[in-house]
Amino acid sequence: MSFTISVDTGGTFTDVIVRDASGKQTIGKALTTHGRVFGGLSESIKAAAADLGLGLDQLLADTTLFIYGTTRATNAIVTRNVAKTAFLTTEGFPDILVLKEGGKLDGYDFTKSYPAPYIPRRRTFEVPERIDAEGKVVRGLDQDAVRALLRQLAHRNFEAIGVCLLWSFINPEHELAVGALIEEMLPGVPYSLSHQLAPIIREYRRASATAIDASLKPLMQKHLFEFEQDIRAAGYKGQILVSTSFGGVMDLASVMQSPINMAKSGPSMAPVAGITYSVAEGLGDNMIVADTGGTTFDVGLSRNGQLVYSRDTWLGGMWEGDLLGISSVDIRSIGAGGGSIAWIDDGGMLRVGPQSAGSEPGPACYGRGGLKPTTSDAACVLGYFDPDYFLGGRMKLDVAAAREAIATIAEPLGLSIEAAAWGIMRIATDHMVKAIHEITVQQGIDPRESTVVAGGGAAGMNIMAIAVELGSDAVVLPKVASALSASGMQFADIVTESTAPHFTSTLRFDSEGVNAALAKIEAELDRFRSQIENAQGAPWRIEYFAEARYLAQVWELDTPIPCGRFTSQADIDVLTASFHDLHERVFAVRDENSPVEIINWKGRLTVELSKKMERSPNADSFRAQAPDHSRTCFFGGDAGVDTPIFKPADLRTGMVISGPAIVEEPTTTLVVYPGMTAEISGAGNYILHTRPEQA
């Protein structure tokens, strides 16, 4: 039998999904090793192999496709733990990364320092040259000055170089010349050219993307090289793909060339899984995915079965962090997960996150030396976890250590340990609900009209409480929820994008210029498709989009366009109507008297790679009988409640479990709160209802 293995290396756990030819998925899970990643990865694969009755060697020998995702790039960006990078820009414009887009979260707080640029100002260097907005050379490139600068960079041991010159996406002549000089004078030093990476209007976005990409190259190229080296040494001989921020996968060589595409590598797969499970359970293709890991809570969407994309992805917080600058699956992340640390602020208020205990040392209940209270410790104190069955019994929890950690919060607040733990859980839930509102309500989407798909090892702790706050009628917790992003990789296709800038307006639409931009996009995507290994003959499609806005607006919306060329006024009218509809849905405003402006054009190539999940079979519903196991759990009251505990051997398809109850899977725990129900579908997934009459 042949297998496909997908891996999501998170900040706390490394998740593995092994899928056989019949579509059955097996989970493996282990703590992440932050040095050489293969340590934790191999332990995860071994855990899955053991469940299949195989050894690691045999499983790898029978595997034909290996898909790898990681948060390493994202974590490196947020922590600035990247290569020593020089940023080269046009003379007179050294503050592009400093000024960012000029925003500030609290415009009246003059005590707050301006956030530091991604690359320190002292590592930004000016290049004597100038090209205007029409692509004409105003001032020729001073190659002698560039050579002198590169000698200086060599002397100062810079490890990477980002080059972003004004209007290079219109005329790349000077950037290409600088790139050639870097190769001549600094051979082996990786560099990124902005016109190749992000050929878009808006200087900061292009500059930020270039700086981030260049800074990641030494780190991620070394990481991916070591990963491939280790997996080959372990006996794997098949194809390796990497999940990307596009919500798809790419080959190793392409990702090494542009490692910025690995930012949000793991989280971008959660919406792919969300669509898959929502459709398979017959709950529609409008979906909210909520992925609760050990470190973060990630939220994504699908509308009409399509992923939602954005060019406004900030890493490290809006305005205060850094803009990714490239188009990516719209994922909102907050520091609220199983490892989020609870603390008391100077005003005596209980807070949760964004700091996380991670996997080293981890929550106090892990027994690895952690002392600070976390949401996992709170769940342990509330009785939600069986200390002898965590990770299916492969890891023991220290309840006494969890209680000691929570006591450091409870005593100053004058609360019992259980009340403090419940407070931590409620605050974490409120943070998560707010994150979902930001990506739904603030974009004109009513969360009550969407299915919530929950994932992540910590999702089951409070997903039903989140659903109550959202007013959602149905929640899907897949059986493989604890490895949702890794599962999404199993259903991902090869996806990439190409962008070309060309400003025009529906008032005086430049069909010739637009069609030239679209032809350039198509040629680049065709070139990429022709180089894909083992994908020749696979079904593929290119979807086109316009980054459009009303006259005098500042920001754009990605607007689908039905054609690859504009040949008549009817094509322009379809684009205009599509933008009006989209703007009305997002902002509740429709201005048909205003012309529509377009600044960038985009194509998205999808090469179908995966075999989609079949519809979940029907299962006759029946009420669950009380199992043999129970323990005392707390749900906000003063006294504990004797709560039934459902083990894997107790579970059957069609079973309806009424709360309060705890369902223990080997890699996740589902809390069914009082008055709510969980139904096991024909595929073994959990359909959660916040009101008993829904079941």
N, C-alpha and C positions, 0 to 999 in steps of 0.2 A: 504494500500500500504506500502511496506517496503522500507527503505532507507539505503544508505551507506553515512556516513559523513567522510570527510577528512579535516584535519586542518593543515595549515602551519603557525607557529608562527614565524614571522620575527622580525627584529630589529625595524621596524616602524609599520607595519600593521600585523594583524592576519587575514589570509585568510581562508575561509571555502567554501567547495563545498559539496552540498547535491545532491546525484544522486538517482533518483527513479528507479523502476524496468524496466521502458521503456528506460532508458539511459539518460533521460533529466537531465541536470545539472543546479543547482541554486547556485548563488554566495552570500556569506555573507562576509562583510569586516568591520573591526573596528580597532582602534588604539590598539597596543599591550600594555598590562599592565606588567611591568617588575618585580613586586613583585610576587604575586600569580597569575599565568598565566590565571586562569579560568575567571578572570574579563573580559579581552578583548575577550577571547575565547567565553564566553557565549553571549556577545554582537554580535559577528559575527554570531553565530548560530541563535540568535533571528532575525537578519536581514534577513537571508535566510528563516527562518520559516515564517516570515511575508509575504514574497513574495509568499510562498506556501499556505498562508491562514491558518497557523497553529500557535499554541503557542509552546513555548520551551518544555514544558512537553510532549505534544502530539508528537512532532517530535522525541524527544529522545525515547519515548515509542515505536514508530514505526520503530526505527533504529536497524538493526541487526549487523552492523559492524562499528566500529569507528577507523579511522586511524589517528595517531598523528605524526606530524613532527615539529621540532623546530630548531632554530639556537642557542639555549642556550648553547649547548656544544661547538660549534665553537667559539662563542663569549667569553666564559669562557677561552678557550685555548689561544686565541689571546690576551686577556687582562690580562691573568695570574690570573684571579679572581677565583682561584680553592682552593681546600683543602690544608692545611699544610701537605706536603707529604715528606716522607723520601725515599731516593733512595739507595738501597743496591746493591753493585756490588763486584766482585772478588777483593781481595786485590792486590794493584798495578795498578788498572785500574779505578781510581776515576774520570778521566777527560773525560769519554766517551761523556757525555752530553755537556761538555764545548767545546771540539774540533769539535763536530758534524762530518761533512764529509770534513772539511777543506776548503770549498769553500768560495769565497769572490766576491761580485758583482763588485767591483773596486779594483783590486789587487794592484794598484799603489797609492791608497789613504791611506797614513799612518796616517792621522789625525783621521780616523774613528775608534771608539772603537769597540773591538770585541763584538759581540752580547752576551748577557747574556744567560746562559743555562736555559732550561725550569724549572728545579729544581735547586735552588742556590747551589753552590759548598759546602757551609757550611752544607747543608742538605743531602749530599752524604756521605755514610758510607761504609767502606771496610770490607768484610767478609773473614776471613782466610780460603781459600779452593782453589782447582784448579783441573779442569778436562781438558784433552787434546782433540784435534780435533778428536781422534778416540773414545772418550767416556771413556777413562781410567782415573781412579782417580790418579792424581799425588800427591795431598795433600788432606788428608781427611778433612771434615768439622769440624772446631773447635766449637762444640756446646756450650761449656762454654763461648767462646767469643761472640757467637751470643746471648746467654741469657743475658750477661752483656750489650750488645748493645741494646737489646729490653727493658731492664729496663731503660736505658738512654732515649730511645724514649718515653716510657710511662711518664717519669718525665717531658719531654719537650712538652708533649701534642700534639704529631703528630696525624693527623686525618686519614692518609692513608699511605700505604707503597708499593713501587714498588720494585720488586726483579728481577735483571737481572744478572745472573752469566755466566761466559764464557762457551761456548759449552754446555749449559744446554739443548739445543734442540736435542743434540745427546744423552746425558745422564742426565735426569732431577733429579737424585737422591738427589743432594744437594739442589736444589731449593725446592723440595717437603719437605725436612727436615726443611728448613727455614720456609716454609709455615705452617708446623705443629707446630713449635715453636711459630709463631705469634698467631695462634689460641689458643695455650695453655696460653701464657703470656699476650696477648693483645686481649682478646675476644671482638668481636664487632668492631674491627678496620678493615676496608676493606683493602685488599691487592691484588696485581696482580703479577702473575708469568709469566716471559717472554716466557717460553717454551709452556705454554698453550695458550697464546694470539697471539704470532707471532713467530712460530718456523721456522725461516729463517736464512740463512747465511747473515751476515753483522751486526756487533755489534751495531752501532749507531741506525740503524733503529729499531732493536729489543728493544734497551734500550729506545728510544724515545717513541715508542708505549706503552711500559710498564709504563713509567713515566706518560704519558698523561692519560692512562686508570685508573691508581690508583688515580690520582689527581681528576678525574671526579666522582669517585664512590660516595663519600658523597654528593656532589652537585646534581648529576643527579638522584641518588636513592631517595633522599628526594623530588626532583622536580617531578619525575614520581609517587611517592607514593601520593603526594598531588594532582597531576592531577587526578589520578584514584579515590582518595577519593572524590574530588569535583564533578567529572562527575557521579559517582555513587549516590552521595547525590542529584544530580539534576534529577535523575530518570532513568539513562541509565543502562540497565542490560545485554547488549550484549557483544560481543567479542571486545577486544581492541588490536590493532596492532600498531607498531611504525615503521616509515620509517627509513631506515638506509643508510649508505654510500655505500652499495653494489648495490643501485638502486632497492631495494626491500623492503619488510617489514618483521618484526619479532614480536614475542610475547613479552610482557612486561618483563617477567622473564629473557629471553635471553638477552635483551638489558640492564637490570639492572646488569647482570653478567659481561657484557663487554660494558660499556657506550661509549667507544671510537668509537663504530659503529654508534653513533648518530652524530658524526662530519660530517658536510655536509648533515645532515639528510634531510633538506628541498630542497636545491639546487640539490641533486642527483635525485630528482623526475622530474625535468624539462626535462631532456633528454628522460625520459619515456613518458612524455606527448608529447614531440616533435616528436618522432617516431610515436605515435598514430595518431596525427593530420596530419602529412605529408603523411602517408600511406592512411588515410581516405580520404584525398583530392586528391589522385591519383598522388602525386608529388614525389613518390619514397621513398626509405628508407635510402638514404644518406642525413643526416640532420645536420644542425648547430642550436643549440638552444641558444638564447640570452635572458636572463631573467634579466630585469631591475627592481630592487626593490627600496626601499627608501634609502637603505644604500650601497648596492653593485650591481655590474653588473657581472653576472655569465654566463660562456660560457661552453657548452658541445657539444658532438658529438654523432652521430651514423654512423656506416659504415655497409652497407648491412643489415640494420635492427638490428644490435647488438650494445649495449652500449660499449663505450671505457673505459677501466680500466687502472689504474696506481698505482704504489707503491711510486710515487714521489710527493705526495701531501704535499705541504708546507703550513702551516697556519701562517700568519704573514709575508709572503714574503720569496722567495728562499734565503737560507743561513742565512738570518737574523732572520727568524722565526723558526718554529719547524716542523720537518718532521713527518707526521702522522704515517708512518711506516707500515701501513696495506694497503692491496689492496682496492681500492675504485673507484667509478665512477670518471673519469677524468673531473673535474670541475675547470676551472680557474676563479678566482674572483679578481676583482679590486674594489677600493673604488670609484665607479662612479655610482650614482643612483639619484633618485629624491631628496634626501636630501643632496647630496654632496655639500660641502661649497666651494664657489669661494673666492679666495684671491689673493693678489699681493705679489710676492716675493721681496727679497732685490734688485733685478735687475730691478724691475718695470714691470715684466712679469705677465700676468694674468694666474692663475692656478685654477684648479678645482679638489677637493678631495685631498687625500683620506678621510679626515675628513668628518663626516656626522652629520647633525643636529638631526638625529634619529626621534623618535616620541615625545620626551620630551626634549626641547620645540618644536622641529620640525622646518621646514622652517618658515620664517617670515610670509608668506601668510596664515599659519594655525591660526594666531592670538592667539598663546599660549605663547607669550613672546620671541620667537626667533628673533634675530636681525641680524644674519649673512646671507648674500645672498647665495642662493642655486640654483640648476638647476630648481627646482619646481618654485621658485620665478621668474626665468628667463622666464619660460614658461607662467607664469601668466602675466608678463609684456608684452610678445609678443602677448598676446591675445588668447593663445591656450586653456585656461581654462575658463569656465563659473563660476564665483565666486558663483553663486547661485545654481549650479548643481553639485558640487563636491560630490563624493560618492552618486550620485543620489539625491542630495539636502539635504542629512543628515548632511553635513558639509559645512559651509560658508567659503569662502576665503576672505582674507583682501588684496585687490589689492594695496591699499595705503601703507600698511606695506611692501609689496613686492617691490614697487617702491623705498621706502626709503632705503631698504636693498641694492638693486642694485645700488642706487646712491652712496653708499660708495665705490663701485668699479669704477663706471663711472667717477666720478669727478677727482680722481687722474690720470686716464688714458686720460682725456680730451675727453671723448666720451659722446654721448647722452645715456640716460638710456636704450633705445631700442637697440642701437648698442652694449652696454656692455652686455645686455641680450643675444643678438645673438652670441656674442663672447663666452660667457659661454656655450651656447648650442653647438657651433662648437667644442670647446675644449673637452667637455664631449664626443661628438661623436668621435673625434679622439682617445681618450683613449679607447673607446669601440672597435673601428676598430682594434687598435693595439692588444687588448686582443684576438680578434678572429683570427688575423694573427698568434699569438703565438701558438694557438692550432691547426691551420690548415696548413698554409704555411710552418711553421717550422717543420711540421711532414709529409711533402710531399703531402699535401692535397690541391687541388685547390678549394677555396670557391665558385668559379663560377659554380662548378659541384654539388653543394649541395643546397637543399632547406633551407632557413632560417625560423625557427619558433620562433616567438617573444612572450615573456611573461613578466609578471610583470606589476604592475599598472602604471609604468612610461615608458613602452616600446613604446607606441604609439607616444610619443613626437618626437622621432628621428629615429625610426627603418628604415624608408624609406631612410633617409640620410645615415644611416649605409650601407644599401643594395647597394646604388649607389657606395660608396667607395669600397665595396667588389666585385662589378661587378656581383652580384647575380641576376638571372633572375626572381626569384619568392620568395615571402615572405608570410608566413601564420601567421596571427594574429588571434588566436582562439577567439571566442566570450567570452570565460572565461579566456582570456589572463592575466587579473589582478590577477588571482589565479592559474597560470599555474602549479606551483609545487603541490599545493593541488589537482588539477585536475589529475596530473600524478599519485598520490597515488591511485586514483580510478582504474587505469589500471595496477597497480604494482602487482607482484607475490611475494611469499615468497622466498627470496634469501639469501643464506649464502655461505661461502667459507671455505675450509680447505686447509692447506699447509703442505707439508713435504719436508725437505731438503734432497737432495741426489746428490752429484756432480758426473757427468759422462761426457763423450765425445763421439761423434759419431765415433771417431777414435778407441776407445776401449769401446764400449757401454756395460754397466753393466745391462743387462736385468733383472737379478735376483734382484738386489738391487732396480732398478727402479720400478719393479712390486710390490715389498714389500712396497715401499713408496706409490704407487697408491692404493694398497689394504688397507693401513692404512687410506688414505684419504676417500676411499669409505665407510669404516666401520664407520668413524666418521660422515660422512654426512647421512648415513642410520640411525644412532642413533639419530641424530637431527631430521630427518624426522619422525621417529616413535613417537616423543614427541610433534608433532605439534597438537594443538587443532583444531578440526573440519576440518582437512585436509586429513583424511584417505580416500583413494580411489581417490584422486585428481590426475590428470596427473602430472608427474614429470620427470625430466631429470638431468643428471650430465654431465657437460662439463669439459674436462681436458685441462690443459695448462702447457707448459714448459717455465720457465724463462731462455731464451737461449741467447747466444752471440757467436761471432766469437772468435777464439783463441786470447788471450792477450787483448781482449776488457775489459772495466771496468763495463759497464752497460748492462742490459739485456732487451729483448723484450718479452712480453707475447705472446707465440706462441701456437695457437690451435693445439691439437693433436687429431687424429680421433678415438682413441681407449682408452679403460681403461686398457689395458695390451699390452705389446710388446712381440709378439710371433714369429716374423720372421724378417729377414732383410728388408722386404718390409715395415714393420711398421716404422722402423728407417729411411728408405729412404723418406717416406711420411713426417715425422717430419722435416727432413733436407730440403726438397724442400719447405715446408711451411715456414720455417725460412728464407730461401733465398728470397722467394717472399716478405715476410713482411719487411725484411731489405732493399730490393731494393725500396719498396714503400716509406718507411720512410726516408731513407738516400741516395737514388739513387746510392747505391753501392751493387754489388752482387759478392761475392767471393766464388765461388764453389770449389776452391782449398783448402779452409780453413776448418778444422774440426769445428763442432759446439759443444760448451760446454753448459751444463745445470746445474744450481746450485739449483734450487727449482722446485718442482712440485706442481700443484694446481688443486683443483677440485671445481667447482661452481655448487651448487644444486639449481634448480629452481622448486618450487612446484606451479603449475598454480592455481591462486586464482581468478583472475579477468575475467570479461566478456569483451572482446575487443570491441572497437567501430566499428560500421558498416561503410561501404563506404558511403561517402557523396552523397546524391541523386543529379542528374543533375538538373540544373536550367537554363532556357532560359535567356540570357543576354539582358539587355536593359539599355539605358542611363538614368541616374537620372535627373529629372527635378529640377530646382532651388527650394530649400525649402523656407519657409516663413521667416526663421531667418537668420541673417548675423551679422557680427561684423568685426571691423578692426583688422587685424593680420599683423605681420611683418615677412618677410622671407629673411632678409638680406639686403634689399634695404633701401634707405633713407626714403621712404614714406610707410605708411601702405597700405594694400590691403583689399578691401571689400570682405570678405570671407564667403561663404555659410556655415551655421551650420546645420548639420543633427542630429536631435533628434531621439530617438528610434522609435517614431511613424512614422517617415519619411522613415524608412528602410524596404526594401523588398528583398527577395532572388532573385538573378540574377541581382540586381541593380549594375551598374557601375558608380562610383563617380569619376569625374575628378577634379584634383587639380587646384587651391588651394581650399581646403575644410577642415572642421573640423567635425569629427564624434564623437558624445558624447554618450558613453555608461554609464550606472550608475556607473561602477567602473573603467573605463579607458577612455582616450581620444585619438583618432587617428588623427594625423596631416597628411593630404594628401598634399604634397608639390606641388607647381606649376609644371605642365608638367608630373605629375604622376597620377596613377589611383588606385582605390580600388574597388574590385568586391566582392559582398556578395555571398558566395557559397550556395548550397542547404541545407547545415547544419547550415548556419548562421555565418560561419567563414569568415574572410576577407582575400582575396587573393590579395596581393599588388603587383603592377607592377611599376617599376621605369621608364618605357617608355610607353607612351600611346598606341603605336601600339601593345603591348603585350596583352592588354585586349581583 
